[in-house]
Amino acid sequence: MAFSTGNGGQLPGRRFHNLGTLSEINIVPLVDVVLVLLIIFMLTAHVMEFGLEVDVPKVRQVRDTAEELPVVTVTREGELYLNDKPANVNTLGQDVRQRFRNHQSVYVRADKGAIWDVVAQVISALGEARLEVKVVTQPEDESGRRRRR
C-alpha cells in the first residue's frame, strides 16, 4: 500500500487540505494466504483420501525359552485361547493372574486375518489387569521369506 504524505502540488501552506481518502483494498496478502492454503490442501488431500500406508517392521531376533509363558491367541474367527485352553475376554486378566503368578507380561498372538475389534478388546482387558502386553510376530529368514515352525 503506497501513498504520499506530501502536498501533491498544492500551495506550501495547505498541506492536508482537500486530500481525498484513500480507499483502495490491497488484495495481495489475501491472494498469498489463499495460495498457501491451496498448496497445503493439495498436499494433504491424498493422505486424507487414502490413509497412511504402514509397513510393519520385520524382526530377525528369536528368543527361545523352556519356561511356559502366558500367551493369548486370537484366531481368525475371533476365538480366544490362553495357552491352548479356551478363554473369555471378560475374565482374561484374572485367568492370567491365577495361572501365571510370577509374570507381569502377556504375549498376544493374533492371526493376521483376525477381527481387530477382538484384538483391541484383549489388549484392553489385559491393560485393565495391569499386565504388560507384548505382540508376537513371525521372524523372517535372510532371504525375506517367513520361516515355518
RODODO-883034 format. One record per residue (C-alpha): residue number from 1; residue in three letters; chain; x negated, y negated, z. Coordinates in Angstrom, 1 decimal, always signed. Each point is the difference from the previous one (the first is absolute). Layout:
<sites>
+-----+------+------+--------+--------+--------+
: pos : code : unit :     c1 :     c2 :     c3 :
+-----+------+------+--------+--------+--------+
: NUM :  Ala :    A :      X :      Y :      Z :
...
+-----+------+------+--------+--------+--------+
</sites>
This chain:
<sites>
+-----+------+------+--------+--------+--------+
: pos : code : unit :     c1 :     c2 :     c3 :
+-----+------+------+--------+--------+--------+
:   1 :  Met :    A :   +0.0 :   +0.0 :   +0.0 :
:   2 :  Ala :    A :   -1.7 :   -3.1 :   -1.1 :
:   3 :  Phe :    A :   +1.1 :   -3.6 :   +0.3 :
:   4 :  Ser :    A :   -1.7 :   -3.3 :   +0.4 :
:   5 :  Thr :    A :   +0.3 :   -2.4 :   +2.9 :
:   6 :  Gly :    A :   -1.3 :   -2.9 :   -2.0 :
:   7 :  Asn :    A :   +2.1 :   -3.0 :   -1.1 :
:   8 :  Gly :    A :   +0.6 :   +1.5 :   -3.5 :
:   9 :  Gly :    A :   -0.8 :   -3.3 :   -1.8 :
:  10 :  Gln :    A :   +2.1 :   -2.2 :   +2.2 :
:  11 :  Leu :    A :   -1.1 :   -3.2 :   +1.6 :
:  12 :  Pro :    A :   -2.6 :   +0.4 :   +2.7 :
:  13 :  Gly :    A :   +2.1 :   -1.3 :   +2.9 :
:  14 :  Arg :    A :   +2.9 :   +2.4 :   -0.6 :
:  15 :  Arg :    A :   -1.4 :   +3.5 :   +0.4 :
:  16 :  Phe :    A :   +3.0 :   +2.1 :   +0.8 :
:  17 :  His :    A :   +2.8 :   -2.0 :   -1.5 :
:  18 :  Asn :    A :   +2.2 :   +1.9 :   -2.5 :
:  19 :  Leu :    A :   -2.0 :   +3.2 :   +0.1 :
:  20 :  Gly :    A :   +2.6 :   +2.6 :   -0.9 :
:  21 :  Thr :    A :   +0.3 :   +3.2 :   +2.0 :
:  22 :  Leu :    A :   -2.0 :   +3.0 :   -1.3 :
:  23 :  Ser :    A :   +2.5 :   +2.9 :   -0.3 :
:  24 :  Glu :    A :   -1.9 :   +2.6 :   -2.0 :
:  25 :  Ile :    A :   +0.0 :   +3.5 :   +1.4 :
:  26 :  Asn :    A :   -3.3 :   +1.8 :   -0.4 :
:  27 :  Ile :    A :   +0.8 :   +3.7 :   -0.8 :
:  28 :  Val :    A :   -3.6 :   +1.2 :   -0.4 :
:  29 :  Pro :    A :   -0.2 :   +1.4 :   +3.6 :
:  30 :  Leu :    A :   +3.4 :   +1.7 :   -0.4 :
:  31 :  Val :    A :   -1.2 :   +1.7 :   -3.2 :
:  32 :  Asp :    A :   -3.2 :   +1.1 :   +1.7 :
:  33 :  Val :    A :   +2.0 :   +1.6 :   +2.8 :
:  34 :  Val :    A :   +2.4 :   +1.7 :   -2.3 :
:  35 :  Leu :    A :   -2.8 :   +1.4 :   -2.1 :
:  36 :  Val :    A :   -1.8 :   +1.4 :   +3.0 :
:  37 :  Leu :    A :   +3.2 :   +1.6 :   +1.2 :
:  38 :  Leu :    A :   +0.6 :   +1.5 :   -3.4 :
:  39 :  Ile :    A :   -3.4 :   +1.5 :   -0.1 :
:  40 :  Ile :    A :   +0.4 :   +1.5 :   +3.5 :
:  41 :  Phe :    A :   +3.4 :   +1.4 :   -1.0 :
:  42 :  Met :    A :   -1.5 :   +1.5 :   -3.2 :
:  43 :  Leu :    A :   -2.8 :   +1.7 :   +1.9 :
:  44 :  Thr :    A :   +2.2 :   +1.4 :   +2.8 :
:  45 :  Ala :    A :   +3.0 :   +1.0 :   -2.1 :
:  46 :  His :    A :   -1.7 :   +3.2 :   -1.2 :
:  47 :  Val :    A :   -0.7 :   +1.1 :   +3.6 :
:  48 :  Met :    A :   +3.5 :   -0.8 :   +1.2 :
:  49 :  Glu :    A :   +1.6 :   +1.9 :   -2.8 :
:  50 :  Phe :    A :   -2.0 :   +3.2 :   +0.0 :
:  51 :  Gly :    A :   -1.4 :   +0.1 :   +3.5 :
:  52 :  Leu :    A :   -3.6 :   +0.7 :   +1.0 :
:  53 :  Glu :    A :   -1.6 :   +3.2 :   -1.1 :
:  54 :  Val :    A :   -1.9 :   +1.7 :   +2.8 :
:  55 :  Asp :    A :   -2.5 :   +2.7 :   -0.6 :
:  56 :  Val :    A :   -0.4 :   +2.0 :   +3.2 :
:  57 :  Pro :    A :   -3.7 :   +0.6 :   +0.9 :
:  58 :  Lys :    A :   -1.5 :   +3.5 :   -0.5 :
:  59 :  Val :    A :   -2.0 :   +1.4 :   +2.8 :
:  60 :  Arg :    A :   -2.9 :   +2.5 :   -0.1 :
:  61 :  Gln :    A :   -0.7 :   +0.5 :   +3.7 :
:  62 :  Val :    A :   +1.5 :   +3.2 :   +1.4 :
:  63 :  Arg :    A :   -0.2 :   +0.9 :   +3.6 :
:  64 :  Asp :    A :   +0.9 :   +3.6 :   +1.1 :
:  65 :  Thr :    A :   +0.8 :   +1.0 :   +3.6 :
:  66 :  Ala :    A :   +1.1 :   +3.1 :   +1.7 :
:  67 :  Glu :    A :   +2.1 :   -1.9 :   +2.6 :
:  68 :  Glu :    A :   +3.8 :   +0.0 :   -0.7 :
:  69 :  Leu :    A :   +1.0 :   -3.6 :   -0.7 :
:  70 :  Pro :    A :   +3.5 :   -1.5 :   +0.0 :
:  71 :  Val :    A :   +1.1 :   -0.1 :   -3.7 :
:  72 :  Val :    A :   +3.4 :   -1.2 :   -1.1 :
:  73 :  Thr :    A :   +0.9 :   +1.2 :   -3.5 :
:  74 :  Val :    A :   +2.7 :   -1.7 :   -2.1 :
:  75 :  Thr :    A :   +1.1 :   +2.2 :   -2.9 :
:  76 :  Arg :    A :   +1.3 :   -1.3 :   -3.4 :
:  77 :  Glu :    A :   +3.5 :   +0.7 :   +1.2 :
:  78 :  Gly :    A :   -0.5 :   -2.1 :   +3.2 :
:  79 :  Glu :    A :   -0.4 :   +2.9 :   +2.5 :
:  80 :  Leu :    A :   -2.2 :   -0.5 :   +3.0 :
:  81 :  Tyr :    A :   -2.4 :   +2.5 :   +1.5 :
:  82 :  Leu :    A :   -2.3 :   -0.3 :   +3.0 :
:  83 :  Asn :    A :   -2.9 :   +2.4 :   -0.7 :
:  84 :  Asp :    A :   +2.3 :   +2.3 :   -2.1 :
:  85 :  Lys :    A :   +2.9 :   -0.1 :   +2.4 :
:  86 :  Pro :    A :   +3.2 :   -1.9 :   -0.9 :
:  87 :  Ala :    A :   +0.2 :   -3.4 :   +1.8 :
:  88 :  Asn :    A :   +2.6 :   -2.7 :   +0.6 :
:  89 :  Val :    A :   -1.0 :   -3.6 :   -0.6 :
:  90 :  Asn :    A :   +1.9 :   -1.1 :   +3.1 :
:  91 :  Thr :    A :   -2.0 :   +2.2 :   +2.3 :
:  92 :  Leu :    A :   -3.3 :   -0.1 :   -1.9 :
:  93 :  Gly :    A :   -1.9 :   -2.1 :   +2.4 :
:  94 :  Gln :    A :   +1.0 :   +2.1 :   +3.0 :
:  95 :  Asp :    A :   -0.8 :   +3.3 :   -1.8 :
:  96 :  Val :    A :   -3.5 :   -1.2 :   -0.9 :
:  97 :  Arg :    A :   -0.6 :   -1.2 :   +3.7 :
:  98 :  Gln :    A :   +1.2 :   +3.4 :   +1.3 :
:  99 :  Arg :    A :   -2.0 :   +2.3 :   -2.4 :
: 100 :  Phe :    A :   -3.1 :   -2.2 :   -0.3 :
: 101 :  Arg :    A :   -0.6 :   -1.6 :   +3.4 :
: 102 :  Asn :    A :   -3.6 :   -1.1 :   -0.7 :
: 103 :  His :    A :   +0.5 :   -1.6 :   -3.4 :
: 104 :  Gln :    A :   +0.9 :   -3.7 :   -0.5 :
: 105 :  Ser :    A :   +0.2 :   +0.2 :   -3.8 :
: 106 :  Val :    A :   +2.1 :   +1.9 :   -2.5 :
: 107 :  Tyr :    A :   -0.8 :   +0.9 :   -3.6 :
: 108 :  Val :    A :   +2.9 :   -0.6 :   -2.4 :
: 109 :  Arg :    A :   -0.1 :   +2.1 :   -3.2 :
: 110 :  Ala :    A :   +2.6 :   -0.9 :   -2.5 :
: 111 :  Asp :    A :   +0.7 :   +1.3 :   -3.5 :
: 112 :  Lys :    A :   -0.6 :   -2.6 :   -2.6 :
: 113 :  Gly :    A :   +3.6 :   +0.4 :   -1.2 :
: 114 :  Ala :    A :   +1.5 :   -0.3 :   +3.5 :
: 115 :  Ile :    A :   +2.7 :   -2.5 :   +0.7 :
: 116 :  Trp :    A :   -1.8 :   -3.1 :   +1.4 :
: 117 :  Asp :    A :   +2.9 :   -0.7 :   +2.5 :
: 118 :  Val :    A :   -0.8 :   +3.3 :   +1.8 :
: 119 :  Val :    A :   -3.7 :   -0.7 :   +0.1 :
: 120 :  Ala :    A :   +0.7 :   -3.5 :   +1.4 :
: 121 :  Gln :    A :   +2.3 :   +1.5 :   +2.7 :
: 122 :  Val :    A :   -2.7 :   +2.4 :   +1.0 :
: 123 :  Ile :    A :   -2.7 :   -2.7 :   +0.3 :
: 124 :  Ser :    A :   +2.5 :   -2.2 :   +2.0 :
: 125 :  Ala :    A :   +0.9 :   +2.8 :   +2.4 :
: 126 :  Leu :    A :   -3.7 :   +0.8 :   +0.6 :
: 127 :  Gly :    A :   -0.8 :   -3.7 :   +0.5 :
: 128 :  Glu :    A :   +2.8 :   -0.3 :   +2.6 :
: 129 :  Ala :    A :   -1.5 :   +3.0 :   +1.8 :
: 130 :  Arg :    A :   -3.3 :   -2.0 :   +0.1 :
: 131 :  Leu :    A :   -1.8 :   +2.5 :   -2.2 :
: 132 :  Glu :    A :   -2.6 :   -1.0 :   -2.6 :
: 133 :  Val :    A :   +1.1 :   +1.0 :   -3.5 :
: 134 :  Lys :    A :   -2.6 :   +1.3 :   -2.4 :
: 135 :  Val :    A :   +0.9 :   +0.8 :   -3.6 :
: 136 :  Val :    A :   -1.3 :   +3.1 :   -1.7 :
: 137 :  Thr :    A :   -1.4 :   -0.3 :   -3.5 :
: 138 :  Gln :    A :   -1.4 :   +2.6 :   -2.3 :
: 139 :  Pro :    A :   -3.6 :   -0.3 :   -0.8 :
: 140 :  Glu :    A :   -1.3 :   +0.0 :   -3.6 :
: 141 :  Asp :    A :   -3.0 :   +1.7 :   -1.6 :
: 142 :  Glu :    A :   -2.9 :   -1.9 :   -1.5 :
: 143 :  Ser :    A :   +1.7 :   +0.5 :   -3.4 :
: 144 :  Gly :    A :   +3.1 :   -1.8 :   +1.1 :
: 145 :  Arg :    A :   +2.2 :   +3.1 :   +0.2 :
: 146 :  Arg :    A :   +1.8 :   +1.0 :   +3.1 :
: 147 :  Arg :    A :   -1.3 :   +3.0 :   +2.0 :
: 148 :  Arg :    A :   +2.3 :   +2.9 :   +0.6 :
: 149 :  Arg :    A :   +0.3 :   +1.4 :   +3.5 :
+-----+------+------+--------+--------+--------+
</sites>
